[in-house]
Amino acid sequence: MAGARDEEHLTFALAGGRVIFTQDADFLRLHTAGHPNAGIVYAPQQATTGAILRTLMLVYDVLTPEDMTSHVEFV
């Protein structure tokens, strides 16, 4: 999906029940605007690899797909 708009990425991920991991704040704006999504995990650019991995593992272990629907989890 190279070159696709952010909205297209969210729609594609939602269709497959996939949570998006991103460091692009544009996805937060789309979420706030009400664009449907299967979930977003957002990490700021300065987040360490360790913090990102710990958060992704915690999200995977603790949250269900239903919990993540239209939800943002921050690193």
Residue pairs with C-beta under 8 A, 6 or more apart in sequence:
1 8
1 9
1 12
4 12
6 24
6 26
6 27
6 30
7 30
7 35
9 20
10 20
10 27
10 30
10 35
10 36
10 37
11 36
12 18
13 19
13 20
13 37
13 38
14 36
14 37
14 38
16 38
17 38
17 65
18 38
19 38
19 39
19 40
19 41
19 59
19 68
20 27
20 37
20 38
20 39
20 40
20 41
21 40
21 41
21 42
21 43
21 52
21 56
22 40
22 41
22 42
22 43
23 42
23 43
23 44
23 45
23 47
25 42
27 40
27 42
28 40
28 42
28 72
30 37
31 37
31 40
31 70
31 72
36 70
37 69
37 70
38 65
38 68
38 69
39 63
39 65
39 68
39 69
39 70
39 71
39 72
39 73
40 71
40 72
40 73
41 55
41 56
41 59
41 72
41 73
41 74
41 75
42 72
42 73
42 74
42 75
43 51
43 52
43 55
43 74
43 75
44 75
47 75
51 75
52 75
55 73
55 75
59 68
59 73
63 71
63 73
